Amino acid sequence: MATDTEAAAQQADAFMAGKKKADDTAFMFGRVLAEMGIQVGDPDAWPQLMGRSSLSGEPSLFLGTVPLPTARKLIDALLYAESAQRRQRDQGHDA
């Protein structure tokens, strides 16, 4: 049975591992947004993006409040990407 100190250390390790994973994902998401011309940290584009972790180590992203034009731009890009994937799948079945 783990002592309280060991349990706290394990919880801290899980939290930090989850936070690192979330921070890495937030960084990559920020790079993708930058490629789309959307700047993280710009109040008119994407004001806030942060990696977070629960105490159990479950990573997550906090996306903040995104202005409607930016959300629409992201929606259009996602719809285009999904459409391209479907076309590619459909062409693969037709061959």
Disulfide bonds with the S-S distance in Angstrom:
none
